[in-house]
Amino acid sequence: MTMAEAIDDITTGERRAGGDRREPGGRREEDRRRARLYYAWAATWAIIGAIVVLFLFLTVIGAVDPDRAPAASIVVLVLAIAWLAHAWRRLLAPRGHVSRPDRERRGF
């Protein structure tokens, strides 16, 4: 940088060499995309769990007979196994239970 450029930067108040940090894209956009993906996966697993619980509830009250609906029973069984595997994997993850840091930070 020459002396003239330095003086020009001082007079215009512009010392940054890069562009405007408020431009769209970049790290913030990547963080938003990652957060949306995380919440979409969390919503998907919650819906799968809700379907399994609803099927079990309807079976217990007698509204659904698994013998008369074998295809639905198989689908729900596969969803239940997938949901349990997902839940088990999250419990065994290195970070452990997801809300533990929140409880420690809030003083519980």
Secondary structure, DSSP 8 states (H G I E B T S, - for coil): --HHHHHHHHHHT---SS--TTSSSHHHHHHHHHHHHHHHHHHHHHHHHHHHHHHHHHHHTTS--TTT-HHHHHHHHHHHHHHHHHHHHHHTSTT-STTHHHHHHHT-
